[in-house]
Amino acid sequence: MDRLESMSAFVAVVEAGGFSAAARHLRIPLATVSRRVSELEGRLRVQLLIRTTRSVTLTETGQRYFETARRMLEELEEAERLVAGEYTAPRGKLSVAAPVGLGRIYLAPIITEFLRAYPEVDVALQLGDEVINLADEGVDIALRVSDLPDSSLKAIHLGEIRRVVCASAAYLKGASPVSSPDDLRRHACITFTSLESAHEWCFKVGKSVKRIPVRSRMSASAADAAADAAAAGLGITRLLCYQALPAIRAKKLKLLLRDFEPSPTPVSFVYRTGRSMPQKLRAFIDFVTPRMKSRLVFDP
């Protein structure tokens, strides 16, 4: 067991990019991770890692050992899952991460349907707007609202999210017309700071992107607060389309500047790849993906 623990600690350090991140992933003290890696190097009588104050890099021997150790740990994990039945039928606990708004409004209701259909699967739903490392947090699959960088993660495109400008009819009735982004300079704005700057908004004008300074009468870190303030007639706001949709459908807000909206942001599921996919994850992807795609269509 000591040898396996040392091997797991070493692989975690390499995959996480450092000892602190590995300790968080393994949920053990930093000193324990450091001790296990040192014991491994001592037993093998080789240096596996080059440590500096800013980074950890593999030696040539360390690279060869890492590749073999990772493969062995993956095979061990697969063997345990096979015995537990995770590769023969959907069962076990599935960890899912998603942004707060999108997860609460769209994903959570679909997960409820999924759990009714698969009674032997349990789901741990983590809602948060920060981008997490799936391996560090032990997450099986995550919902991302962003352009995806190149990575080892597998991605499934679900749709796109528009950034929309809107205001109440009452506000627009007593204000100057809004027919181009430049007109916003003369208006009171309500900025949603989790989406973009409180001082300027970006728009697509022809083939270029134009930055327009805005006068923020109110800034909010929560979309609901910005939508409510705009519906109350305080000014013009910009939100992600699904955040504004309830107020638009209730005719509390009206869309503006549709022809100048910036390029929409892609929405995707991302998950780690392995030699085999557990049936609980395959069932989740097959069940949730088409339902998310249909619900992400913005039709005010």
SEKOL-419189 format. One record per residue (C-alpha): residue number from 0; residue in one letter; x, y, z. Coordinates in steps of 0.5 Angstrom, whole numbers, plus 500, padded with zeros to 3 digits. Example, Ala and Ser with C-alpha at 12.3 -4.5 7.8 and 13.67 -1.06 7.14 Angstrom:
SEKOL-419189
0; A; 525; 491; 516
1; S; 527; 498; 514
***
This chain:
SEKOL-419189
0; M; 500; 500; 500
1; D; 506; 505; 502
2; R; 509; 504; 495
3; L; 502; 505; 491
4; E; 501; 511; 496
5; S; 508; 514; 494
6; M; 506; 512; 486
7; S; 499; 516; 487
8; A; 503; 522; 490
9; F; 508; 523; 485
10; V; 503; 522; 479
11; A; 498; 527; 482
12; V; 504; 532; 483
13; V; 506; 531; 475
14; E; 499; 532; 473
15; A; 497; 538; 478
16; G; 503; 541; 476
17; G; 506; 542; 483
18; F; 506; 539; 490
19; S; 500; 544; 493
20; A; 495; 543; 488
21; A; 497; 535; 488
22; A; 495; 536; 496
23; R; 489; 539; 494
24; H; 487; 534; 489
25; L; 489; 528; 494
26; R; 486; 532; 500
27; I; 492; 530; 504
28; P; 497; 535; 508
29; L; 502; 538; 503
30; A; 508; 535; 508
31; T; 505; 528; 506
32; V; 505; 529; 499
33; S; 512; 531; 499
34; R; 514; 526; 504
35; R; 511; 520; 500
36; V; 515; 523; 493
37; S; 522; 523; 497
38; E; 521; 516; 500
39; L; 519; 514; 492
40; E; 526; 517; 490
41; G; 529; 514; 496
42; R; 527; 507; 494
43; L; 528; 508; 487
44; R; 535; 511; 488
45; V; 534; 516; 482
46; Q; 531; 523; 482
47; L; 524; 524; 479
48; L; 523; 531; 479
49; I; 527; 538; 479
50; R; 524; 542; 484
51; T; 524; 550; 484
52; T; 521; 555; 488
53; R; 516; 556; 482
54; S; 516; 550; 478
55; V; 516; 542; 478
56; T; 519; 539; 472
57; L; 521; 531; 470
58; T; 527; 529; 469
59; E; 528; 524; 464
60; T; 528; 518; 468
61; G; 522; 521; 472
62; Q; 518; 522; 465
63; R; 519; 514; 464
64; Y; 517; 513; 471
65; F; 511; 517; 470
66; E; 508; 514; 464
67; T; 509; 507; 467
68; A; 506; 509; 474
69; R; 500; 513; 471
70; R; 498; 507; 466
71; M; 498; 502; 472
72; L; 494; 507; 476
73; E; 489; 508; 471
74; E; 489; 500; 470
75; L; 488; 499; 477
76; E; 482; 504; 477
77; E; 479; 501; 472
78; A; 479; 494; 475
79; E; 476; 497; 481
80; R; 470; 500; 477
81; L; 470; 493; 473
82; V; 469; 490; 480
83; A; 464; 495; 482
84; G; 460; 494; 476
85; E; 461; 501; 473
86; Y; 463; 499; 466
87; T; 457; 494; 466
88; A; 451; 498; 468
89; P; 450; 506; 470
90; R; 451; 506; 478
91; G; 455; 510; 483
92; K; 456; 517; 484
93; L; 457; 522; 479
94; S; 461; 529; 480
95; V; 458; 535; 476
96; A; 460; 542; 476
97; A; 457; 548; 472
98; P; 456; 555; 473
99; V; 451; 558; 478
100; G; 446; 561; 473
101; L; 446; 556; 467
102; G; 447; 550; 472
103; R; 441; 552; 476
104; I; 436; 554; 471
105; Y; 438; 549; 466
106; L; 442; 543; 468
107; A; 439; 542; 475
108; P; 432; 540; 472
109; I; 435; 535; 467
110; I; 439; 532; 472
111; T; 432; 531; 476
112; E; 430; 527; 470
113; F; 436; 523; 469
114; L; 436; 521; 477
115; R; 429; 518; 476
116; A; 431; 515; 470
117; Y; 437; 512; 473
118; P; 436; 510; 480
119; E; 443; 507; 482
120; V; 446; 513; 480
121; D; 447; 519; 485
122; V; 450; 526; 482
123; A; 454; 531; 486
124; L; 452; 538; 483
125; Q; 457; 543; 484
126; L; 455; 550; 482
127; G; 460; 556; 482
128; D; 463; 561; 476
129; E; 470; 559; 477
130; V; 473; 555; 472
131; I; 476; 549; 476
132; N; 481; 543; 474
133; L; 477; 537; 474
134; A; 482; 532; 476
135; D; 484; 537; 482
136; E; 477; 537; 484
137; G; 475; 530; 483
138; V; 470; 532; 478
139; D; 467; 527; 472
140; I; 464; 532; 467
141; A; 463; 540; 467
142; L; 459; 545; 464
143; R; 463; 551; 461
144; V; 461; 557; 458
145; S; 467; 560; 454
146; D; 472; 558; 448
147; L; 475; 552; 450
148; P; 483; 552; 450
149; D; 487; 546; 447
150; S; 487; 541; 453
151; S; 487; 533; 454
152; L; 479; 534; 456
153; K; 474; 531; 451
154; A; 469; 537; 449
155; I; 461; 536; 447
156; H; 458; 542; 444
157; L; 452; 544; 446
158; G; 450; 551; 444
159; E; 452; 558; 444
160; I; 450; 564; 449
161; R; 449; 571; 447
162; R; 450; 577; 450
163; V; 444; 582; 450
164; V; 442; 589; 451
165; C; 436; 590; 454
166; A; 432; 596; 458
167; S; 424; 597; 460
168; A; 419; 600; 456
169; A; 418; 605; 461
170; Y; 426; 607; 461
171; L; 426; 607; 454
172; K; 420; 612; 453
173; G; 423; 618; 457
174; A; 430; 617; 454
175; S; 433; 618; 447
176; P; 433; 613; 442
177; V; 438; 607; 442
178; S; 439; 605; 435
179; S; 447; 604; 435
180; P; 452; 602; 441
181; D; 455; 610; 441
182; D; 448; 612; 443
183; L; 449; 608; 450
184; R; 454; 614; 452
185; R; 448; 618; 453
186; H; 444; 613; 457
187; A; 445; 610; 465
188; C; 447; 603; 465
189; I; 447; 597; 470
190; T; 453; 593; 469
191; F; 453; 586; 471
192; T; 461; 585; 473
193; S; 461; 578; 473
194; L; 460; 578; 465
195; E; 464; 584; 463
196; S; 467; 591; 465
197; A; 463; 596; 469
198; H; 466; 601; 465
199; E; 466; 599; 457
200; W; 462; 594; 453
201; C; 464; 591; 447
202; F; 460; 590; 440
203; K; 461; 588; 433
204; V; 460; 593; 428
205; G; 461; 590; 421
206; K; 467; 586; 422
207; S; 471; 589; 427
208; V; 470; 590; 435
209; K; 468; 596; 438
210; R; 469; 598; 445
211; I; 464; 603; 448
212; P; 465; 607; 455
213; V; 458; 606; 459
214; R; 456; 610; 465
215; S; 455; 605; 470
216; R; 449; 608; 475
217; M; 449; 601; 478
218; S; 454; 595; 478
219; A; 452; 588; 480
220; S; 455; 581; 481
221; A; 449; 578; 480
222; A; 445; 577; 474
223; D; 438; 577; 478
224; A; 440; 584; 481
225; A; 442; 587; 474
226; A; 435; 585; 471
227; D; 431; 587; 477
228; A; 434; 594; 476
229; A; 433; 595; 469
230; A; 426; 592; 469
231; A; 425; 598; 475
232; G; 427; 603; 470
233; L; 434; 605; 472
234; G; 437; 604; 466
235; I; 440; 599; 460
236; T; 443; 593; 462
237; R; 447; 587; 459
238; L; 446; 580; 461
239; L; 447; 573; 458
240; C; 441; 571; 454
241; Y; 438; 566; 459
242; Q; 439; 571; 465
243; A; 435; 576; 461
244; L; 430; 571; 458
245; P; 425; 571; 464
246; A; 424; 578; 464
247; I; 424; 579; 457
248; R; 418; 574; 456
249; A; 414; 577; 462
250; K; 415; 584; 458
251; K; 419; 587; 463
252; L; 425; 588; 459
253; K; 426; 589; 451
254; L; 432; 587; 447
255; L; 436; 593; 444
256; L; 442; 593; 439
257; R; 441; 586; 436
258; D; 445; 587; 430
259; F; 451; 589; 434
260; E; 451; 583; 439
261; P; 458; 580; 440
262; S; 460; 573; 437
263; P; 456; 568; 442
264; T; 460; 564; 447
265; P; 460; 557; 446
266; V; 457; 552; 451
267; S; 460; 545; 452
268; F; 461; 539; 456
269; V; 468; 537; 458
270; Y; 470; 531; 461
271; R; 477; 527; 462
272; T; 478; 521; 457
273; G; 480; 515; 459
274; R; 481; 508; 456
275; S; 474; 506; 458
276; M; 468; 510; 460
277; P; 464; 509; 466
278; Q; 457; 507; 464
279; K; 454; 512; 469
280; L; 458; 518; 465
281; R; 456; 515; 458
282; A; 448; 515; 461
283; F; 449; 522; 463
284; I; 452; 524; 457
285; D; 447; 521; 452
286; F; 441; 523; 457
287; V; 443; 530; 458
288; T; 446; 533; 452
289; P; 440; 533; 447
290; R; 436; 536; 453
291; M; 441; 541; 454
292; K; 441; 543; 446
293; S; 434; 544; 446
294; R; 433; 548; 452
295; L; 439; 553; 450
296; V; 435; 555; 444
297; F; 434; 563; 445
298; D; 427; 564; 443
299; P; 424; 570; 447
***
